[in-house]
């Protein structure tokens, strides 16, 4: 990406320890372009009002919410705006969804989760064991991929829900969702997909995936903190969600509680426009399809550069599957022999490089690979604003750390 892209992100101008800050912390939340910031400021400056009033600023609030639903539907390839619900964050939405689905189940029914997933798509389902629901987990392979033979063995006619991520936020693994969808279909189970780490990097098409529910978070793709839920048409209306009697009782409002963060929703619309700006076409969806291809090519190239640079450093172990076309998100996790990840990240921070250490809420995966005792892994992720010179600098900095 050229300087014109980077110039849209005011946070990249910050100087830390005498040099420009380098953000490889995107998997936990990306930086925000000025267009998104301006859109949110405009709400507070001009039309800060609640919904469904007879006056102009309230009308504008209604319009901005409806526009945001349309924008997100275009981003996800959904059937229409009524399939898109909003919440404080993905985790909160998934707890509400899981509780509603559990009300349709009976003791002895089964839910299938995985050892690879973020706790946001494990914990809400594990909680249902208190109602006599059996929760099984699909095993994780050493290379960071799922054991699909184990999945086939554990899914059965008793399975009512399969909860799985599209892409791993710790290893970058992209799961074989078509295979999982077929198995869930044959079992008559609902498919609930965590796409938080997928949507920022790869083109998403909920209709092609054929899931019943999908969740993601706007702050992972250059927007504010807003949780997003896609529901297959009709799926949400059949659930007894926690809700007030005064709210709209049908989808998409059926799962939405309280007043939305209206300025944040405008920010979500703006970040969809930002992603679409990289592409060409006559519609937002066409621009998204084209633009995500551009972003993927850029991010994959930098991820390959980072992967190869890390691989050449002595004592470095990289986790997750190899970088192959369409099989990996641009997120690299690694350990350095005899060094704790926290030590690595502190050293990087001293050199103005932002990176994460720990388990990143994919705790079960870290436990399975026996990495908890060493403090998890160091994680670096590529975003649209990263450039080759930053990767080169990170590798040279890590080389200094390794060589002492």
DAJO-V169229 format. One line per field, one symbol per residue. ss: DSSP state (2 for helix, 1 for strand, 0 for the rest). Layout:
ss=???
//
This chain:
ss=00222200022220110011011012220000022222222222220000000002222222222222222222220000222111100222222222222200000001111100002220222222222001111101000001022222220000111111101000001100222222222220011111022220000002222000111112220000001111100000000000000000000022200000022222222222222200000002222222222222222222222222222000011110000000010011111100102222222222001101110000222222000000001111100000022222222222222220
//
